[in-house]
Amino acid sequence: MSEPNIQEVVKEKYGAAAKQVAEGKTACCGGGASLSGCDPITRNLYGEAEKGSLPADAVAASLGCGNPTALAKLQAGEVVLDLGSGGGIDVLLSAKRVGPTGKAYGLDMTDEMLALARENKRKAGVQNVELLKGTIENIPLADNTVDVIISNCVINLSGDKDRVLREAFRVLKPGGRLAVSDVVLRGEVPAEIRKSMELWVGCIAGALQETEYVEKLDAAGFDAIEVEPTRVYQVEEAREFLQAAGFDAEKVGPQIKDKFMSAFVRATKPIGMPCCGTDCCN
């Protein structure tokens, strides 16, 4: 399936998830009760203190696979960009961490999620947040703009991850860092799972192999690349998810055992490029 189709399906599903939250229902990764089996990916990611400091709808709309704000070691005064900011939980937490001298951008392509995030920003009374509409493949910021890029189970949803990583590299300041949570693969999985759009939108089928993720980051120009597993998903956890997507869990389960994991991916944009000739460093 081509990238535009993937993007439209993702937009439709996450827009539906935002509407669910606005109606007082709990969202789920991929949006909708039919994919409620994604709960093992999205549950227990935030501490009670973090959740207690935010509007309930920001927590309810959390569709990630990790807690990048807790792992990114954000500092006061930094400028942060959250790729695929959804209902705003990570961008609001980031804004609190960087303080009034810093700033947090949230980027999302879904009108419904942006509307939800704006309302959550208002309820939280956070001033140092700017919400942007756009895609993570075409970040609407200038070169060398931000200190830190975070993302929570969003890059794996893109049909053009190379472009996403090149864009991330472009907008980071020299010395800036990428600090994202994502779903990563170890080993091969059945082709029918990789091709399933429901699972793509549900955070699984678009996942990169761990080695491929590192290679793509390197090709984009990053260094100091690390992939730290934060959770390995068990077959029993995926049973409801697989059944909701129309798979025989008994048959597929053993084929995906210990192969899907949440990971924290770190990388840095080099401060200076190597000298390419006799006078290029003058």
N, C-alpha and C positions, 0 to 999 in steps of 0.2 A: 504494500500500500504506500502511496506517495506521501511525502511530508505534509502537503496541505490537508489531506484527508485526516491524517493523524492529528494535526493541529485542531481541525474542526471538531473531531470527536472528543478530544481533551477539553476543548472550550465548552462544548455542550454538556458534558458530564460534570465539570466543575461548576458551571453555571447552575446546574440543577442542585448541586450540593449546597451552594450559597442560598438558593431559594429555600431549601429544607431548613437551614439554620434560621433564616428570616421568619419562617413559619413556626419556629419553636421546636424543631426536630433536630436530632443529632446527625451531623453529616458523616459520611464514610468515604474512605479513599476511593475515588472514582465516582462517588455521588450516588446515593440511593440505597434503599434497604436490600435490594437484590444483590448488592455486593457487601453485605454486612460482615462477611467472612474476612474482610480486610482488617478487622479489629486488631488481630495480633500485631500488625505492622504499626498501627497508629496509637495503641494504648500505652499508658504509663510512661510518657516521654517527658513530662514536665512535673516539677516538684509542686507541692501544695502552695508554697510561698509564691512561686511564679504565677500559678493559676489564680491565686487569690488577688494578685495585683492587677488583673486584667478583666475586661468585660466578659461575661459568660459566653457571649456569641463568638468572641475571638477564640476561646478555648474550644467551643463546640465545633467550630469550622476548621480545627487543626487536622490537616490531612497528611502530615509528614511521616517520616520514618526515623527521626532522630531529634536531637535538640542542639542544633548548631550554635545557638547563642551561648549555651553553657560551655561549649568546647572551643569556641573561637577566640577566647581570651580578649574580648573587646576592651579597649582602653578609653578613658575619658578624652573627648575631643576628636575621636576618629569619625570618619565618614563611612557609613556602611550601606551596602546595597543588598537587598534581599530579592533574589530571582524567584519569581513565582510566589509572591507574598500572600496570596489568598486572602483569608479573613483578617490577617494582620498580626497573628500571635507573635511571630518571630521578629517582625519589624518593630512592633511596640516594645518587646523585651529588649531589642537592640538599642532602641532610642533611650530607654531607661539606663542601659549600661554605659553608653557613651556620654550621657549627660547633656546639659544645655549647651555646652561648647561644641558638641558633636552633632551629627545629623544621620538620620536613617532614611534611605529611599526604599520604597516598596514598589516592585514592578510586577504587574499582572496584565494578562490580555483579556480577562473576563469581566465584563461590565458588572455582573452581579456580585462577584467577589470584591471588586473595587468599591462598590457601593457599601457592602458590608464592612469593609476595612475602614472606609471613611467614617461610618457611624461608630465603629469601635474606637477609632482615634478620638472622636468627639467625646465619647463616654469616658475614655481613659484620661482625657485632659492633657494629652501629650502634644507639645508644640513642635518638637524638632523632627517631625516625620513629614515626608513628601511622597505622595502616592502617584505613580506614573502608569499610564496605559501603554502597553507595548508587548512585544514578544522577547523572549530571552535570546532569540537568534538575531535580534536587531535592537540592542539596548539603546534607548533614547537619551544617552548621556555622552558628553565629550570625552576625548582621550584623557587618560591620567587624572581621573576625577575622584576615585574612591580609594580608601585605605583597605577595606575588607569587603569581600563578596561572600555572602552566605546563601544557602539554598537548602530547602528541606524536601527531599524526595521529589524533585521537579526536573532536574537535568535528564534523568533517565526517561522522562516522558517525551523528550524532544526527538524528532525524526532526523535532526542534523546536529548531533552533539559536537562535531568538530567546529561548526560555526559558533555554537554557544560558547565553547571554551576560548575560541579566538576573540570573540566579543568581550568575554570576561577579562582576558589578558589586556585587551585594548583599553578598557575603562579603568583598570587598576593603575594606581600610581606606581612608579618604580619602587620596589621594596614592598609593595602591597601584597596581600595574601588572599588566597581562595580557601574557604573553610566551610565545606558543604557536607550535609548528610545526604546519602543516596543509597539506593538498593543496588548491590553488586553481586555478580555471579562468580562462583568457583566451579568450573567443570561444565560439561555440556548438558543441555536440557532438551526435551522433545521439541521437534520443530513446530508442532501444532500449538504448543504453548507460546512460543516466540511469535507466532503469527496471529494470535488471538488479540483483537483490538480491546475486548473487555479487560483482559489481563494487562494490556499496555496501559490503559487508562487507570487500572487498578494498581499501578506501580511495579508490576513484575516483569512483563514481557519486554519492556524497553531496556531492562538492566544490561549493563555492559559487563563483560568479563573483567575481573580485577586487573589482569595484565593489559587488557585493551584500554582500560581507563587510564592507566599510567602512561601508555604509549601516546594516547591522544593529548594528554596534558603536556607531555614532553614536546610533541609536535607543535602545540600551540605556543611554546616558548617558556613554559613554566619550569622551575627547578625546585629542589627540596620537596619532592613529591612523596607523600605518605598515604597509605590506605590502612586505616585502623578499624577492624571489625568491632561493631558495638552490639550486634545481636545476630545470631544464626537462627533462621526460622525452621521449626520442626514440622514434620509431615502432619501431625495432628493439628497443629495451629492452622495449617492451610486447607484442611479438609472442607470446611464450610465454604471457603473462598472458591475452591476448585469446583465444588458442586454447583455453586451459584453461577459459575461461568459455563456450565454444561459439560464438565469433565468427570470421568469416573475416578473418584479420589483413590479408590483401592488400586487402580491400575497405574495412575500417574504418580501418586505419592512416592513410591520407592524410587522413581526416576528423578525426583527433584530433592531427595533427602540430602540435607546439609549443603545444598548448592546456592541457596539464596540467603543473603545476609544484608543487614543494614551496616553501613560503614561510614566513618568520618574521613573525608578526603581533604588533605591539606596540600597546598602548593604555594609557591612564591613567585612573583614577577621579579626577575633580576634587577638590581639597581642600575647596572651599566651593561651595555652590550660589548662583546669582545671587539678589539680593534681589528679592522679589516684591511688596513693598508698603511703606507708610510705617513700619510698626513690626515687620516680620518679622525684622529683623536685630538687634533689641534683645536 
